[in-house]
Amino acid sequence: MKKEIFTLTLSAVLIALSSPVEAQQPKKVAKIGFLSTSSSPSEPFRHGLRDLGWVEGQNISIEYRLVAGKVASLPAMAEELVGLKVDVIVTQGEPALRAARQATSTIPIVMTSSGDPVGTGFVASLARPGGNITGPAILAPEISGKRLELLKEVFPRMARVAAFWDPHGGRAPVTGTEDAARVLALQLQILEIPRPDDFDTAFELARKGRAEALTVLPSVFLSDHRSRLIAFAATSRLPAVYPWRSAVNAGGLMFYGPVLSESYRRAAVYVDKILKGAKPSDLPVEQPTKFEFVINLKTAKQIGLTIPPNVLARADRVIK
């Protein structure tokens, strides 16, 4: 009887030892930190992760730190993510990237919405970023200048233009806009909007400066408040160009720039590679490859503007 009990016990032990390791140990759930000046997470980024097999609640968890324009909160939020020992930090906007870099030099950081990562010193070069930062860039200087050129083509009589700028996002888009203004012989008025309370002051300064058109420089914070910018342009009957397609869908006149949803999906690809063992220093910074030019003809009619046929012909999409 004792022999039979011993045999059964030994068999049970052998069966347990022969079971797959996966059955004994739960799969590791990767932890992603998402740091942004926005008030909401990027849906294209989440969709991109899902397309690559990363599903929240199954094999990844995402710790969101969304400060809704309160830039002063970013350093503490970045430190919080570091304390949680996340596997990678994704940043949306340069203020968030700056805070993450200050908080860690070892945890991989995937940037999005960075206008000039080399010029601002976040990476050593596009081909070999070095350090712990990489991701898709948006080339803000060149694109911001191109927006001003398009605005001049749409409204050739324009001599004075106001540019709304969030200084927390860095000077890269300002540089590109200033360079284009010199070439086009335009009087450029840079108006800073670092906080929600600063919109009305900037609008009043644009009126006093007798701005004839508006350009909005890229910023996650300004994107969250794009409805206020669109309303000001409409009530002032001023042509305006925006760095977000969503602004034109909401009633803005023109959009030109990279397809940002594609940039966020590419950020998901970077995260996927890093979670599978790649080093940020070995992943080249990608430049945008898809650009779009959208015109809202309904808005043009409302402000009494006729879009030249040659400009309309170059638009990828026309909203009627």
C-alpha positions as CSV (number, residue, x, y, z in Angstrom):
1,M,0.0,0.0,0.0
2,K,2.8,2.4,0.9
3,K,4.5,1.5,-2.4
4,E,1.4,2.4,-4.3
5,I,1.0,5.8,-2.5
6,F,4.7,6.6,-3.3
7,T,4.2,5.7,-6.9
8,L,1.1,7.9,-7.3
9,T,2.8,10.8,-5.6
10,L,5.9,10.5,-7.8
11,S,3.7,10.4,-10.9
12,A,1.9,13.6,-9.8
13,V,5.3,15.3,-9.3
14,L,6.5,14.2,-12.7
15,I,3.4,15.4,-14.5
16,A,3.6,18.8,-12.8
17,L,7.3,19.1,-13.8
18,S,6.5,18.2,-17.4
19,S,3.8,20.9,-17.7
20,P,4.8,24.0,-19.9
21,V,6.4,26.8,-18.0
22,E,3.8,29.1,-19.4
23,A,1.1,27.2,-17.5
24,Q,2.9,27.8,-14.2
25,Q,4.0,31.4,-14.6
26,P,1.7,34.2,-16.0
27,K,3.1,36.1,-18.9
28,K,4.8,39.4,-18.1
29,V,2.6,42.4,-18.7
30,A,4.6,45.2,-20.3
31,K,4.1,48.6,-18.7
32,I,4.0,51.7,-20.8
33,G,4.0,55.3,-19.5
34,F,2.2,57.9,-21.6
35,L,3.1,61.5,-20.8
36,S,1.3,64.4,-22.5
37,T,0.3,68.0,-22.2
38,S,-3.0,67.0,-23.8
39,S,-6.2,66.2,-22.0
40,S,-6.8,62.9,-23.8
41,P,-4.7,59.9,-25.0
42,S,-3.9,59.4,-28.6
43,E,-6.3,56.9,-30.2
44,P,-4.1,56.2,-33.3
45,F,-1.3,55.2,-30.9
46,R,-3.6,52.8,-29.1
47,H,-4.9,51.4,-32.4
48,G,-1.3,51.0,-33.6
49,L,-0.5,48.9,-30.5
50,R,-3.5,46.7,-31.0
51,D,-2.6,46.1,-34.7
52,L,0.8,44.8,-33.4
53,G,-0.8,42.5,-30.9
54,W,-0.5,44.7,-27.8
55,V,-3.8,44.8,-25.9
56,E,-4.4,46.8,-22.7
57,G,-5.5,44.5,-19.9
58,Q,-3.9,41.5,-21.6
59,N,-0.2,41.9,-22.4
60,I,0.3,45.6,-21.7
61,S,-0.8,48.2,-19.2
62,I,-0.6,52.0,-20.0
63,E,-0.1,54.5,-17.2
64,Y,-1.5,57.8,-18.6
65,R,-0.3,61.1,-17.2
66,L,-2.3,63.8,-19.0
67,V,-1.8,67.3,-17.7
68,A,-4.2,69.2,-19.9
69,G,-1.9,72.1,-20.6
70,K,-0.5,72.3,-17.0
71,V,3.1,72.1,-18.1
72,A,4.4,72.7,-14.6
73,S,3.0,69.3,-13.6
74,L,5.1,67.4,-16.2
75,P,8.3,66.9,-14.2
76,A,6.4,65.4,-11.2
77,M,4.4,63.2,-13.6
78,A,7.5,62.0,-15.3
79,E,9.2,61.1,-12.0
80,E,6.0,59.3,-11.1
81,L,6.3,57.1,-14.2
82,V,9.9,56.4,-13.5
83,G,9.0,55.3,-10.0
84,L,6.4,52.9,-11.4
85,K,9.3,51.3,-13.3
86,V,7.6,51.4,-16.7
87,D,9.3,49.7,-19.6
88,V,9.0,52.6,-22.0
89,I,7.7,56.2,-21.8
90,V,5.8,57.7,-24.8
91,T,5.8,61.5,-24.8
92,Q,3.3,63.7,-26.7
93,G,4.8,67.2,-27.3
94,E,8.2,68.7,-26.5
95,P,7.4,69.8,-23.0
96,A,6.6,66.2,-22.1
97,L,9.7,65.0,-23.8
98,R,11.8,67.5,-21.9
99,A,10.4,66.4,-18.6
100,A,10.9,62.7,-19.4
101,R,14.5,63.2,-20.4
102,Q,15.2,65.0,-17.1
103,A,13.6,62.2,-15.2
104,T,15.5,59.3,-16.7
105,S,18.5,58.5,-18.9
106,T,17.9,54.8,-18.8
107,I,14.2,54.1,-19.5
108,P,13.6,54.1,-23.3
109,I,11.6,57.2,-24.4
110,V,9.5,57.3,-27.7
111,M,8.8,60.8,-28.7
112,T,5.9,62.1,-30.8
113,S,5.1,65.6,-32.0
114,S,8.8,66.8,-31.7
115,G,9.5,69.4,-34.3
116,D,13.3,69.5,-34.4
117,P,14.8,66.7,-32.1
118,V,18.4,67.3,-33.4
119,G,18.3,71.1,-33.1
120,T,16.9,70.9,-29.6
121,G,19.5,68.4,-28.5
122,F,17.1,65.5,-27.8
123,V,19.0,63.2,-30.2
124,A,22.5,63.2,-31.6
125,S,21.3,62.7,-35.2
126,L,18.3,61.3,-37.0
127,A,20.2,58.2,-38.2
128,R,21.8,57.4,-34.9
129,P,19.9,59.1,-32.1
130,G,22.1,57.7,-29.3
131,G,21.0,57.8,-25.7
132,N,17.5,56.6,-24.7
133,I,15.3,58.8,-27.0
134,T,13.9,58.0,-30.5
135,G,10.7,58.1,-32.4
136,P,9.0,59.9,-35.3
137,A,9.6,63.7,-35.8
138,I,7.5,66.3,-37.6
139,L,10.2,68.7,-39.0
140,A,8.5,71.8,-37.7
141,P,10.8,74.5,-39.2
142,E,10.3,73.5,-42.8
143,I,6.6,72.7,-42.5
144,S,5.7,75.9,-40.6
145,G,7.4,77.9,-43.3
146,K,5.4,76.0,-46.0
147,R,2.2,76.9,-44.2
148,L,3.0,80.6,-44.5
149,E,3.8,80.2,-48.2
150,L,0.4,78.6,-48.8
151,L,-1.4,81.3,-46.8
152,K,0.3,83.9,-49.1
153,E,-0.8,82.1,-52.2
154,V,-4.4,81.9,-51.0
155,F,-4.4,85.6,-50.0
156,P,-1.7,87.4,-52.1
157,R,-2.6,90.9,-50.7
158,M,-1.6,89.7,-47.2
159,A,1.1,91.9,-45.7
160,R,0.7,91.4,-42.0
161,V,0.3,87.9,-40.4
162,A,-0.1,86.9,-36.7
163,A,1.4,83.6,-35.6
164,F,0.0,82.0,-32.4
165,W,2.7,80.1,-30.5
166,D,3.0,78.0,-27.4
167,P,6.5,78.8,-26.1
168,H,6.7,75.5,-24.2
169,G,6.9,73.7,-27.5
170,G,10.3,75.1,-28.5
171,R,11.4,77.7,-31.1
172,A,11.7,75.3,-34.1
173,P,8.4,76.3,-35.7
174,V,9.0,80.0,-35.0
175,T,12.3,79.8,-36.8
176,G,10.8,78.3,-39.9
177,T,7.9,80.8,-39.9
178,E,10.3,83.8,-39.5
179,D,12.5,82.6,-42.4
180,A,9.5,82.2,-44.7
181,A,8.2,85.7,-43.6
182,R,11.5,87.3,-44.6
183,V,11.4,85.6,-48.0
184,L,7.8,86.6,-48.6
185,A,8.4,90.2,-47.3
186,L,5.7,89.8,-44.6
187,Q,5.4,91.6,-41.3
188,L,5.2,88.8,-38.8
189,Q,3.7,89.1,-35.3
190,I,4.6,86.2,-32.9
191,L,2.0,86.0,-30.2
192,E,2.6,83.7,-27.2
193,I,-0.1,81.6,-25.7
194,P,1.4,79.4,-22.9
195,R,-1.7,79.2,-20.8
196,P,-5.5,79.0,-21.2
197,D,-5.8,82.5,-19.7
198,D,-3.6,84.0,-22.5
199,F,-5.9,83.5,-25.5
200,D,-7.9,86.7,-25.1
201,T,-4.7,88.8,-24.7
202,A,-3.2,87.2,-27.9
203,F,-6.4,87.9,-29.8
204,E,-6.5,91.5,-28.7
205,L,-2.8,92.0,-29.7
206,A,-3.6,90.5,-33.1
207,R,-6.4,93.0,-33.6
208,K,-4.1,95.9,-32.5
209,G,-1.4,94.7,-34.9
210,R,-4.0,94.7,-37.7
211,A,-3.3,91.1,-38.7
212,E,-4.6,90.2,-42.1
213,A,-4.2,86.5,-41.7
214,L,-3.3,83.9,-39.0
215,T,-1.0,80.9,-38.8
216,V,-1.0,78.6,-35.8
217,L,2.2,76.9,-34.8
218,P,2.1,73.2,-33.8
219,S,1.4,72.5,-30.1
220,V,-0.4,69.8,-28.3
221,F,-1.8,72.4,-25.9
222,L,-3.0,74.7,-28.6
223,S,-4.6,71.7,-30.3
224,D,-6.7,71.1,-27.3
225,H,-8.0,74.7,-27.6
226,R,-8.3,74.8,-31.4
227,S,-12.0,75.7,-31.1
228,R,-11.1,79.1,-29.6
229,L,-8.6,79.7,-32.4
230,I,-11.1,78.8,-35.1
231,A,-13.8,81.0,-33.5
232,F,-11.4,84.0,-33.4
233,A,-10.5,83.5,-37.1
234,A,-14.2,83.3,-38.1
235,T,-15.4,86.3,-36.1
236,S,-12.4,88.3,-37.3
237,R,-13.0,87.1,-40.9
238,L,-9.3,86.3,-41.3
239,P,-7.8,83.5,-43.4
240,A,-6.0,81.0,-41.2
241,V,-3.8,77.9,-41.6
242,Y,-3.5,75.2,-38.9
243,P,-1.1,72.4,-38.1
244,W,-3.9,69.9,-37.4
245,R,-6.4,68.4,-39.9
246,S,-9.0,68.2,-37.2
247,A,-9.1,72.1,-37.1
248,V,-10.3,72.2,-40.8
249,N,-12.9,69.5,-40.1
250,A,-14.1,71.8,-37.3
251,G,-14.4,74.9,-39.5
252,G,-10.8,76.1,-40.0
253,L,-9.8,77.3,-43.4
254,M,-6.7,75.3,-44.3
255,F,-4.5,72.6,-43.0
256,Y,-1.1,71.5,-44.3
257,G,1.3,69.1,-42.6
258,P,2.2,65.5,-41.9
259,V,-0.6,63.0,-41.2
260,L,-0.3,63.0,-37.5
261,S,-2.3,59.8,-37.0
262,E,0.4,58.1,-39.0
263,S,3.0,59.5,-36.8
264,Y,1.3,58.1,-33.7
265,R,0.9,54.7,-35.3
266,R,4.6,54.8,-36.1
267,A,5.3,55.5,-32.4
268,A,3.5,52.3,-31.6
269,V,6.0,50.5,-33.9
270,Y,8.9,51.9,-32.0
271,V,7.3,50.7,-28.7
272,D,6.8,47.3,-30.2
273,K,10.5,47.0,-31.2
274,I,11.7,48.3,-27.8
275,L,9.5,45.9,-25.9
276,K,11.0,43.1,-28.0
277,G,14.5,44.1,-27.1
278,A,15.6,46.9,-29.4
279,K,17.7,49.8,-28.1
280,P,16.4,53.3,-28.7
281,S,20.0,54.4,-29.7
282,D,19.8,52.0,-32.6
283,L,16.4,53.0,-33.9
284,P,16.7,55.9,-36.4
285,V,14.4,58.9,-36.0
286,E,11.8,58.8,-38.8
287,Q,10.8,61.8,-40.8
288,P,7.2,62.2,-42.0
289,T,6.5,60.7,-45.4
290,K,2.8,61.4,-45.7
291,F,1.6,65.1,-46.0
292,E,-1.8,66.5,-46.6
293,F,-3.2,69.8,-47.8
294,V,-6.9,70.4,-47.0
295,I,-9.1,73.4,-47.7
296,N,-12.5,74.2,-46.3
297,L,-14.4,76.0,-49.1
298,K,-17.4,76.6,-46.8
299,T,-15.2,78.6,-44.4
300,A,-13.6,80.5,-47.3
301,K,-17.1,81.6,-48.5
302,Q,-18.1,82.6,-45.0
303,I,-15.1,85.0,-44.7
304,G,-15.5,86.3,-48.3
305,L,-12.3,84.7,-49.6
306,T,-11.9,83.2,-53.1
307,I,-9.3,80.4,-53.3
308,P,-7.2,80.6,-56.4
309,P,-7.8,77.7,-58.8
310,N,-4.2,76.7,-58.9
311,V,-4.2,76.3,-55.1
312,L,-7.4,74.3,-55.1
313,A,-5.9,72.0,-57.7
314,R,-3.1,71.1,-55.3
315,A,-5.3,70.3,-52.3
316,D,-5.6,66.6,-51.3
317,R,-9.1,67.3,-50.0
318,V,-11.6,70.1,-50.4
319,I,-14.5,70.4,-47.9
320,K,-17.5,72.0,-49.7
